Amino acid sequence: MKILVVNGPNLNFLGIREKKIYGTQDYSYLVNLIEEKARETGCEIECFQSNHEGAIIDRIQEAYFDGTRAIIINPGAYTHYSYAIHDALASVEMTKVEIHISDITAREEFRKISVTAPACDKQIYGQGLQGYLQAIEYCIEKERMEKKS
C-alpha cells in the first residue's frame, strides 16, 4: 500500500518551534519514525513537507496519478483557512486522515476550526507524533476492510 504523508508549514521546525506544544523531537525523528512503520507494515510511505500552499496542492494532485492509496496530512496553519487544500483533498478519492500533534481543541479559538477535516475520513489530534502511526494503522485497516467487501 502506498501512503503519502504531507506536512505543512513549520513542521520542518519540529524540535525548534514551541517545544512545550510540539515536543523536542525534530522533523528527522518524525520521518524516521514513519520510515520504521513503513518497514514494519510493508507499506510504501513517502513523506513530503512544504511551507507553500501551492506545493502541497500540487503534491496532493500528483497522488491521484501515482498509485497513492491514502494521504495523511498535517496542514499546519492551513488547517484553519485553506479552502484550496480542502478542495484538493476533496478532489482525490482515497483514504485521507488529517493529523495534528497538539490538541487543537484545547488551544486558541482559531485552531479549533478545521476547513480541511471535512474533506478527510478521519481527524486525529493531541496524540503527539504517535498520531502519525495511528493514522497509518487506520489507513491500512480501512484498505483491508475495503478489500474484504
Contact map, one row per residue, 1 for C-alpha under 8 A:
11100000000000000000000000000000000000000111000000000000000000000001100000000000000000000000000000000000000000000000000000000000000000000001000000000
11110000000000000000000000000000000000000011110000000000000000000011110000000000000000000000000000000000000000000000000000000000000000000000000000000
11111000000000000000000000000000000000000011110000000000000000000001111100000000000000000000000000000000000000000000000000000000000000010000000000000
01111100000000000000000000000000000000000000111100000000000000100001011100000000000000000000000000000000000000000000000000000000000000000000000000000
00111110000000000000000000000000000000000000111100000000000000000000001110000000000000000000000000000000000000000000000000000000000000000000000000000
00011111000000000000000000000000000000000000001110000001000000000000001111100000000000000000000000000000000000000000000000000000000000000000000000000
00001111101000000000000000000000000000000000001111000000000000000000000011110000000000000000000000000000000000000000000000000000000000000000000000000
00000111111000000000000000000000000000000000000011111001000000000000000011111100000000000000000000000000000000000000000000000000000000000000000000000
00000011111100000000000000000000000000000000000011110000000000000000000000111100000000000000000000000000000000000000000000000000000000000000000000000
00000001111111001000000000000000000000000000000000100000000000000000000000010000000000000000000000000000000000000000000000000000000000000000000000000
00000011111111000000000000100000000000000000000010000000000000000000000000010000000000000000000000000000000000000000000000000000000000000000000000000
00000000111111000000000001100000000000000000000010000000000000000000000000000000000000000000000000000000000000000000000000000000000000000000000000000
00000000011111111000000001100000000000000000000000000000000000000000000000000000000000000000000000000000000000000000000000000000000000000000000000000
00000000011111111010011111100000000000000000000000000000000000000000000000000000000000000000000000000000000000000000000000000000000000000000000000000
00000000000011111110011111100000000000000000000000000000000000000000000000000000000000000000000000000000000000000000000000000000000000000000000000000
00000000000011111110000101000000000000000000000000000000000000000000000000000000000000000000000000000000000000000000000000000000000000000000000000000
00000000010011111110010000000000000000000000000000000000000000000000000000000000000000000000000000000000000000000000000000000000000000000000000000000
00000000000000111111111000000000000000000000000000000000000000000000000000000000000000000000000000000000000000000000000000000000000000000000000000000
00000000000001111111111100000000000000000000000000000000000000000000000000000000000000000000000000000000000000000000000000000000000000000000000000000
00000000000000000111111000000000000000000000000000000000000000000000000000000000000000000000000000000000000000000000000000000000000000000000000000000
00000000000000000111111000000000000000000000000000000000000000000000000000000000000000000000000000000100000000000000000000000000000000000000000000000
00000000000001101111111100000000000000000000000000000000000000000000000000000000000000000000000000001100000000000000000000000001000000000000000000000
00000000000001100111111110000000000000000000000000000000000000000000000000000000000000000000000000000000000000000000000000000001000000000000000000000
00000000000001110010011111000000000000000000000000000000000000000000000000000000000000000000000000000000000000000000000000000000000000000000000000000
00000000000001100000001111101100000000000000000000000000000000000000000000000000000000000000000000000000000000000000000000000000000000000000000000000
00000000000111110000000111111100000000000000000000000000000000000000000000000000000000000000000000000000000000000000000000000000000000000000000000000
00000000001111100000000011111110000000000000000000000000000000000000000000000000000000000000000000000000000000000000000000000000000000000000000000000
00000000000000000000000001111111000000000000000000000000000000000000000000000000000000000000000000000000000000000000000000000000000000000000000000000
00000000000000000000000011111111100000000000000000000000000000000000000000000000000000000000000000000000000000000000000000000000000000000000000000000
00000000000000000000000011111111110000000000000000000000000000000000000000000000000000000000000000000000000000000000000000000000100000000000000000000
00000000000000000000000000111111111000000000001000000000000000000000000000000000000000000000000000000000000000000000000000000000000000000000000000000
00000000000000000000000000011111111100000000000000000000000000000000000000000000000000000000000000000000000000000000000000000000000000000000000000000
00000000000000000000000000001111111110000000000000000000000000000000000000000000000000000000000000000000000000000000000000000000000000000000000000000
00000000000000000000000000000111111111000000100000000000000000000000000000000000000000000000000000000000000000000000000000000000000110000000000000000
00000000000000000000000000000011111111100000100000000000000000000000000000000000000000000000000000000000000000000000000000000000000000000000000000000
00000000000000000000000000000001111111110000000000000000000000000000000000000000000000000000000000000000000000000000000000000000000000000000000000000
00000000000000000000000000000000111111111000000000000000000000000000000000000000000000000000000000000000000000000000000000000000000010000000000000000
00000000000000000000000000000000011111111111100000000000000000000000000000000000000000000000000000000000000000000000000000000000000000000000000000000
00000000000000000000000000000000001111111110000000000000000000000000000000000000000000000000000000000000000000000000000000000000000000000000000000000
00000000000000000000000000000000000111111100000000000000000000000000000000000000000000000000000000000000000000000000000000000000000000000000000000000
00000000000000000000000000000000000011111110000000000000000000000000000000000000000000000000000000000000000000000000000000000000000000000000000000000
10000000000000000000000000000000000001111111000000000000000000000000000000000000000000000000000000000000000000000000000000000000000000000000000000000
11100000000000000000000000000000000001101111100000000000000000000000000000000000000000000000000000000000000000000000000000000000000000000000000000000
11100000000000000000000000000000000001000111110000000000000000000000000000000000000000000000000000000000000000000000000000000000000000000000000000000
01111000000000000000000000000000011001000011111000000000000000000000000000000000000000000000000000000000000000000000000000000000000000000000000000000
01111000000000000000000000000000000000000001111100000000000000000000000000000000000000000000000000000000000000000000000000000000000000000000000000000
00011110000000000000000000000010000000000000111110000000000000000000000000000000000000000000000000000000000000000000000000000000000000000000000000000
00011110000000000000000000000000000000000000011111000000000000000000000000000000000000000000000000000000000000000000000000000000000000000000000000000
00000111101100000000000000000000000000000000001111100001000000000000000000000000000000000000000000000000000000000000000000000000000000000000000000000
00000011100000000000000000000000000000000000000111111011000000000000000000000000000000000000000000000000000000000000000000000000000000000000000000000
00000001110000000000000000000000000000000000000011111000000000000000000000000000000000000000000000000000000000000000000000000000000000000000000000000
00000001100000000000000000000000000000000000000001111111000000000000000000000000000000000000000000000000000000000000000000000000000000000000000000000
00000001000000000000000000000000000000000000000001111111100000000000000000000100000010000000000000000000000000000000000000000000000000000000000000000
00000000000000000000000000000000000000000000000000011111110000000000000000000000000000000000000000000000000000000000000000000000000000000000000000000
00000000000000000000000000000000000000000000000001011111111000000000000000000000000000000000000000000000000000000000000000000000000000000000000000000
00000101000000000000000000000000000000000000000011011111111100000000000000000000000010000000000000000000000000000000000000000000000000000000000000000
00000000000000000000000000000000000000000000000000001111111110000000000000000000000110010000000000000000000000000000000000000000000000000000000000000
00000000000000000000000000000000000000000000000000000111111111000000000000000000000000000000000000000000000000000000000000000000000000000000000000000
00000000000000000000000000000000000000000000000000000011111111100000000000000000000000000000000000000000000000000000000000000000000000000000000000000
00000000000000000000000000000000000000000000000000000001111111110000001000000000000000011001000000000000000000000000000000000000000000000000000000000
00000000000000000000000000000000000000000000000000000000111111111000000000000000000000010001000000000000000000000000000000000000000000000000000000000
00000000000000000000000000000000000000000000000000000000011111111100000000000000000000000000000000000000000000000000000000000000000000000000000000000
00010000000000000000000000000000000000000000000000000000001111111111000000000000000000000000000000000000000000000000000000000000000000000000000000000
00000000000000000000000000000000000000000000000000000000000111111111000000000000000000000001100000000000000000000000000000000000000000000000000000000
00000000000000000000000000000000000000000000000000000000000011111111000000000000000000000000000000000000000000000000000000000000000000000000000000000
00000000000000000000000000000000000000000000000000000000000001111111000000000000000000000000000000000000000000000000000000000000000000000000000000000
01000000000000000000000000000000000000000000000000000000000000111111100000000000000000000000000000000000000000000000000000000000000000000000000000000
11110000000000000000000000000000000000000000000000000000000000111111111000000000000000000000000000000000000000000000000000000000000000000000000000000
11100000000000000000000000000000000000000000000000000000000000000011111000000000000000000000011000000000000000000000000000000000000000000000000000000
01110000000000000000000000000000000000000000000000000000000000000001111100000000000000000000011100000000000000000000000000000000000000000010000000000
00111100000000000000000000000000000000000000000000000000000100000001111110000000000000000000011110000000000000000000000000000000000000000000000000000
00111100000000000000000000000000000000000000000000000000000000000000011111000000000000000000000111100000000000000000000000000000000100110000000000000
00001111000000000000000000000000000000000000000000000000000000000000001111100000000000000000000111100000000000000000000000000000000000000000000000000
00000111000000000000000000000000000000000000000000000000000000000000000111110010000000000000000001110000000000000000000000000000000000000000000000000
00000111100000000000000000000000000000000000000000000000000000000000000011111110000000000000000001100000000000000000000000000000000000000000000000000
00000011111000000000000000000000000000000000000000000000000000000000000001111110000000000000000000010000000000000000000000000000000000000000000000000
00000001100000000000000000000000000000000000000000000000000000000000000000111111100000000000000000000000000000100000000000000000000000000000000000000
00000001100000000000000000000000000000000000000000001000000000000000000000111111110010000000000000000000000000000000000000000000000000000000000000000
00000000000000000000000000000000000000000000000000000000000000000000000001111111110000000000000000000000000000001111100000000000000000000000000000000
00000000000000000000000000000000000000000000000000000000000000000000000000001111110000000000000000000000000001101111000000000000000000000000000000000
00000000000000000000000000000000000000000000000000000000000000000000000000001111111000000000000000000000000000000110000000000000000000000000000000000
00000000000000000000000000000000000000000000000000000000000000000000000000000111111111000000000000000000000000000011000000000000000000000000000000000
00000000000000000000000000000000000000000000000000000000000000000000000000000000111111100000000000000000000000000011000000000000000000000000000000000
00000000000000000000000000000000000000000000000000000000100000000000000000000000011111110000000000000000000000000000000000000000000000000000000000000
00000000000000000000000000000000000000000000000000001001100000000000000000000100011111111000000000000000000000000001000000000000000000000000000000000
00000000000000000000000000000000000000000000000000000000000000000000000000000000011111111100000000000000000000000011111000000000000000000000000000000
00000000000000000000000000000000000000000000000000000000000000000000000000000000001111111110000000000000000000000000001000000000000000000000000000000
00000000000000000000000000000000000000000000000000000000100110000000000000000000000111111111000000000000000000000000000000000000000000000000000000000
00000000000000000000000000000000000000000000000000000000000100000000000000000000000011111111000100000000000000000001001100000000000000000000000000000
00000000000000000000000000000000000000000000000000000000000000000000000000000000000001111111100000000000000000000000001100000000000000000000000000000
00000000000000000000000000000000000000000000000000000000000000000000000000000000000000111111100000000000000000000000000000000000000000000000000000000
00000000000000000000000000000000000000000000000000000000000110010000000000000000000000011111110000000000000000000000000000000000000000000000000000000
00000000000000000000000000000000000000000000000000000000000000010000000000000000000000000111111000000000000000000000000000000000000000000000000000000
00000000000000000000000000000000000000000000000000000000000000000000111000000000000000000001111100000000000000000000000000000000000000000000000000000
00000000000000000000000000000000000000000000000000000000000000000000111000000000000000000000111110000000000000000000000110000000000000000010010000000
00000000000000000000000000000000000000000000000000000000000000000000011110000000000000001000011111000000000000000000001111000000000000000010000000000
00000000000000000000000000000000000000000000000000000000000000000000001110000000000000000000001111100000000000000000100111110000000000100010000000000
00000000000000000000000000000000000000000000000000000000000000000000000111100000000000000000000111110000000000000001100101110000000000000000000000000
00000000000000000000000000000000000000000000000000000000000000000000000111100000000000000000000011111000000000000000000000111000001100100000000000000
00000000000000000000000000000000000000000000000000000000000000000000000001010000000000000000000001111111000000000000000000011111001000000000000000000
00000000000000000000010000000000000000000000000000000000000000000000000000000000000000000000000000111110000000000000000000001111101000000000000000000
00000000000000000000110000000000000000000000000000000000000000000000000000000000000000000000000000011111000000000000000000001111000000000000000000000
00000000000000000000000000000000000000000000000000000000000000000000000000000000000000000000000000011111111000000000000000001110000000000000000000000
00000000000000000000000000000000000000000000000000000000000000000000000000000000000000000000000000010111111100110000000000001100000000000000000000000
00000000000000000000000000000000000000000000000000000000000000000000000000000000000000000000000000000011111000110000000000000000000000000000000000000
00000000000000000000000000000000000000000000000000000000000000000000000000000000000000000000000000000011111100010000000000000000000000000000000000000
00000000000000000000000000000000000000000000000000000000000000000000000000000000000000000000000000000011111110110000000000000000000000000000000000000
00000000000000000000000000000000000000000000000000000000000000000000000000000000000000000000000000000001011111110000000000000000000000000000000000000
00000000000000000000000000000000000000000000000000000000000000000000000000000000000000000000000000000000001111111000000000000000000000000000000000000
00000000000000000000000000000000000000000000000000000000000000000000000000000001000000000000000000000000000111111000000000000000000000000000000000000
00000000000000000000000000000000000000000000000000000000000000000000000000001001000000000000000000000001101111111100000000000000000000000000000000000
00000000000000000000000000000000000000000000000000000000000000000000000000000000000000000000000000000001111111111100000000000000000000000000000000000
00000000000000000000000000000000000000000000000000000000000000000000000000000011000000000000000000000000000011111110000000000000000000000000000000000
00000000000000000000000000000000000000000000000000000000000000000000000000000011100000000000000000000000000000111111110000000000000000000000000000000
00000000000000000000000000000000000000000000000000000000000000000000000000000011111001000000000000000000000000001111110000000000000000000000000000000
00000000000000000000000000000000000000000000000000000000000000000000000000000011011011001000000001000000000000000111111100000000000000000000000000000
00000000000000000000000000000000000000000000000000000000000000000000000000000010000001000000000011000000000000000111111111100000000000000000000000000
00000000000000000000000000000000000000000000000000000000000000000000000000000000000001000000000000000000000000000111111110000000000000000000000000000
00000000000000000000000000000000000000000000000000000000000000000000000000000000000001101100000100000000000000000001111110000000000000000000000000000
00000000000000000000000000000000000000000000000000000000000000000000000000000000000000001100001111000000000000000001111111100000000000000000000000000
00000000000000000000000000000000000000000000000000000000000000000000000000000000000000000000001110000000000000000000111111100000000000000000000000000
00000000000000000000000000000000000000000000000000000000000000000000000000000000000000000000000111000000000000000000100111110000000000000000000000000
00000000000000000000000000000000000000000000000000000000000000000000000000000000000000000000000011100000000000000000100111111000000000000000000000000
00000000000000000000000000000000000000000000000000000000000000000000000000000000000000000000000011110000000000000000000001111110001000100000000000000
00000000000000000000000000000000000000000000000000000000000000000000000000000000000000000000000000111111000000000000000000111111001000000000000000000
00000000000000000000000000000000000000000000000000000000000000000000000000000000000000000000000000011111000000000000000000011111001000000000000000000
00000000000000000000000000000000000000000000000000000000000000000000000000000000000000000000000000011110000000000000000000011111111000000000000000000
00000000000000000000011000000000000000000000000000000000000000000000000000000000000000000000000000011100000000000000000000001111111000000000000000000
00000000000000000000000000000100000000000000000000000000000000000000000000000000000000000000000000001000000000000000000000000011111110000000000000000
00000000000000000000000000000000000000000000000000000000000000000000000000000000000000000000000000000000000000000000000000000011111111000000000000000
00000000000000000000000000000000000000000000000000000000000000000000000000000000000000000000000000111000000000000000000000011111111111100000000000000
00000000000000000000000000000000010000000000000000000000000000000000000100000000000000000000000000100000000000000000000000000000111111110000000000000
00000000000000000000000000000000010010000000000000000000000000000000000000000000000000000000000000000000000000000000000000000000111111111000000000000
00000000000000000000000000000000000000000000000000000000000000000000000000000000000000000000000000000000000000000000000000000000011111111100000000000
00000000000000000000000000000000000000000000000000000000000000000000000100000000000000000000000010100000000000000000000000010000001111111110000000000
00100000000000000000000000000000000000000000000000000000000000000000000100000000000000000000000000000000000000000000000000000000000111111111000000000
00000000000000000000000000000000000000000000000000000000000000000000000000000000000000000000000000000000000000000000000000000000000011111111100000000
00000000000000000000000000000000000000000000000000000000000000000000000000000000000000000000000000000000000000000000000000000000000001111111110000000
00000000000000000000000000000000000000000000000000000000000000000000010000000000000000000000001110000000000000000000000000000000000000111111111000000
10000000000000000000000000000000000000000000000000000000000000000000000000000000000000000000000000000000000000000000000000000000000000011111111100000
00000000000000000000000000000000000000000000000000000000000000000000000000000000000000000000000000000000000000000000000000000000000000001111111110000
00000000000000000000000000000000000000000000000000000000000000000000000000000000000000000000001000000000000000000000000000000000000000000111111111000
00000000000000000000000000000000000000000000000000000000000000000000000000000000000000000000000000000000000000000000000000000000000000000011111111100
00000000000000000000000000000000000000000000000000000000000000000000000000000000000000000000000000000000000000000000000000000000000000000001111111110
00000000000000000000000000000000000000000000000000000000000000000000000000000000000000000000000000000000000000000000000000000000000000000000111111111
00000000000000000000000000000000000000000000000000000000000000000000000000000000000000000000000000000000000000000000000000000000000000000000011111111
00000000000000000000000000000000000000000000000000000000000000000000000000000000000000000000000000000000000000000000000000000000000000000000001111111
00000000000000000000000000000000000000000000000000000000000000000000000000000000000000000000000000000000000000000000000000000000000000000000000111111
00000000000000000000000000000000000000000000000000000000000000000000000000000000000000000000000000000000000000000000000000000000000000000000000011111
